[in-house]
Amino acid sequence: MLLAADLDAGKKPQQSDLFLDLDPRGESLLAKRLTDSLGSDSHSIELAVDVDRDGSTFDLITKLPDASDEHFISTSKELALLLTKAQNAGTIKAGICVVLTGTMGSNS
């Protein structure tokens, strides 16, 4: 676990510059975890945004759908660092940041 002092000393979360293509088993597991977390019948997520200024988590997330591969990776890294800092502040339980790219909408 990284501590605030670790971040000040220049330690950062483990990150990668690569995209990971999930095999069918991985896709199925991820879909199940997301469905279990979000509720399969809701088809939506309620969201209340308190901070939407430049550089905020919300601001960064809204830039991801249209980002180039390079910008997607760099923004994902910024998000992971924001998560690490928040976890060190004690406001969020320790966890991981997974940033996905894909398609959305009807299959028909």
C-alpha positions as CSV (number, residue, x, y, z in Angstrom):
1,M,0.0,0.0,0.0
2,L,1.3,3.5,-0.9
3,L,1.3,6.1,1.9
4,A,1.0,9.8,1.4
5,A,4.7,10.1,2.2
6,D,5.4,7.6,-0.5
7,L,3.7,9.8,-3.1
8,D,5.6,12.8,-1.8
9,A,8.8,10.8,-2.3
10,G,7.9,10.2,-5.9
11,K,6.4,6.7,-5.7
12,K,3.4,6.2,-7.9
13,P,0.8,3.5,-8.5
14,Q,1.8,0.6,-10.8
15,Q,0.8,1.6,-14.3
16,S,1.2,0.4,-17.9
17,D,1.5,2.0,-21.4
18,L,-0.2,-1.0,-23.0
19,F,-3.8,-1.9,-23.8
20,L,-5.0,-5.3,-22.6
21,D,-7.3,-7.4,-24.8
22,L,-9.4,-9.6,-22.7
23,D,-10.0,-13.2,-23.8
24,P,-13.6,-14.4,-23.7
25,R,-13.3,-15.7,-20.2
26,G,-11.9,-12.4,-19.0
27,E,-14.7,-10.5,-20.8
28,S,-17.3,-12.7,-19.1
29,L,-15.8,-12.2,-15.7
30,L,-15.6,-8.5,-16.1
31,A,-19.2,-8.3,-17.4
32,K,-20.4,-10.3,-14.4
33,R,-18.5,-8.1,-11.9
34,L,-19.9,-5.0,-13.5
35,T,-23.4,-6.4,-13.6
36,D,-23.2,-7.5,-9.9
37,S,-21.9,-4.0,-8.9
38,L,-24.3,-2.0,-11.0
39,G,-27.4,-4.1,-10.9
40,S,-28.5,-6.0,-14.0
41,D,-32.0,-4.5,-14.0
42,S,-31.1,-0.8,-13.6
43,H,-29.6,-0.2,-17.1
44,S,-28.2,3.0,-15.7
45,I,-26.1,4.6,-12.9
46,E,-27.1,7.6,-10.8
47,L,-24.3,10.0,-10.4
48,A,-23.9,13.2,-8.4
49,V,-20.8,15.2,-9.3
50,D,-19.4,17.5,-6.6
51,V,-16.2,18.6,-8.3
52,D,-16.1,19.1,-12.1
53,R,-13.3,21.7,-12.5
54,D,-10.4,21.2,-15.0
55,G,-8.3,18.3,-13.9
56,S,-10.9,16.7,-11.7
57,T,-11.8,13.1,-11.9
58,F,-15.1,13.9,-13.6
59,D,-13.3,16.2,-16.1
60,L,-10.8,13.6,-17.0
61,I,-13.4,10.8,-17.4
62,T,-15.5,13.0,-19.8
63,K,-12.5,13.3,-22.1
64,L,-11.9,9.5,-22.5
65,P,-14.5,8.5,-25.0
66,D,-13.0,10.7,-27.8
67,A,-9.3,10.4,-26.7
68,S,-6.6,9.0,-29.0
69,D,-4.8,5.9,-27.7
70,E,-2.0,7.9,-26.3
71,H,-4.3,10.4,-24.5
72,F,-6.5,7.5,-23.2
73,I,-3.4,6.0,-21.6
74,S,-2.1,9.2,-20.1
75,T,-5.5,10.2,-18.8
76,S,-6.0,6.7,-17.3
77,K,-2.7,7.2,-15.5
78,E,-3.8,10.5,-14.1
79,L,-7.0,8.9,-12.9
80,A,-5.0,6.1,-11.1
81,L,-2.9,8.7,-9.4
82,L,-6.0,10.6,-8.2
83,L,-7.4,7.4,-6.9
84,T,-4.2,6.6,-5.1
85,K,-4.1,10.0,-3.5
86,A,-7.8,9.7,-2.4
87,Q,-7.1,6.3,-0.9
88,N,-4.2,7.6,1.1
89,A,-6.3,10.4,2.4
90,G,-8.6,7.8,3.9
91,T,-11.7,8.8,2.0
92,I,-11.9,5.7,-0.2
93,K,-11.2,2.0,0.5
94,A,-8.1,0.6,-1.1
95,G,-8.9,-0.8,-4.6
96,I,-7.9,-0.7,-8.2
97,C,-8.7,1.6,-11.1
98,V,-9.7,-0.1,-14.3
99,V,-10.3,2.1,-17.3
100,L,-12.2,0.4,-20.2
101,T,-12.8,1.4,-23.8
102,G,-15.5,-0.2,-25.7
103,T,-18.8,0.3,-27.4
104,M,-22.2,1.2,-25.9
105,G,-25.7,1.1,-27.2
106,S,-28.1,-1.4,-28.5
107,N,-27.0,-4.6,-30.0
108,S,-29.7,-4.4,-32.6
